[in-house]
């Protein structure tokens, strides 16, 4: 039982060291990820379209 209490106390100490992001940082990270995913998706859609059209022209 002493090990469990010791573990919980160490976990509390470590959690007090954590710096959680602010609301603004979370919002900025969300928009950055959203933008990158959108750009990559559009690029892959364009590559897929070009490959599909070029392959259809060959066949």
C-alpha positions in Angstrom: 0.0 0.0 0.0 2.9 2.3 0.7 4.1 1.9 -2.9 0.7 3.0 -4.2 0.7 6.1 -2.0 4.3 6.9 -3.1 3.3 6.5 -6.7 0.3 8.9 -6.3 2.4 11.5 -4.6 5.0 11.4 -7.3 2.3 11.6 -10.0 0.9 14.7 -8.3 4.4 16.3 -8.2 5.0 15.6 -11.9 1.5 16.9 -12.8 2.4 20.2 -11.0 5.3 20.6 -13.4 3.2 20.3 -16.5 2.5 23.5 -18.4 -0.8 23.2 -20.1 -1.5 25.1 -23.3 -3.7 28.2 -23.2 -6.9 28.4 -25.1 -5.2 30.6 -27.8 -2.4 28.1 -28.3 -4.9 25.3 -28.7 -6.8 27.4 -31.2 -3.7 28.3 -33.2 -2.5 24.7 -33.3 -5.9 23.5 -34.5 -6.0 26.0 -37.3 -2.4 25.1 -38.3 -3.2 21.4 -38.4 -6.5 22.1 -40.3 -4.7 24.2 -42.9 -1.9 21.7 -43.5 -4.4 18.8 -43.8 -6.5 20.8 -46.2 -3.5 21.8 -48.4 -2.2 18.2 -48.5 -5.6 16.8 -49.3 -6.1 19.3 -52.1 -2.6 18.4 -53.5 -3.3 14.7 -53.4 -6.7 15.2 -55.0 -5.0 17.2 -57.8 -2.3 14.5 -58.3 -5.0 11.8 -58.4 -7.0 13.8 -61.0 -3.9 14.3 -63.2 -2.9 10.7 -62.9 -6.5 9.5 -63.7 -6.8 11.8 -66.7 -3.4 10.8 -68.1 -4.1 7.1 -67.6 -7.5 7.4 -69.2 -5.9 9.1 -72.2 -3.4 6.3 -72.6 -6.1 3.5 -72.5 
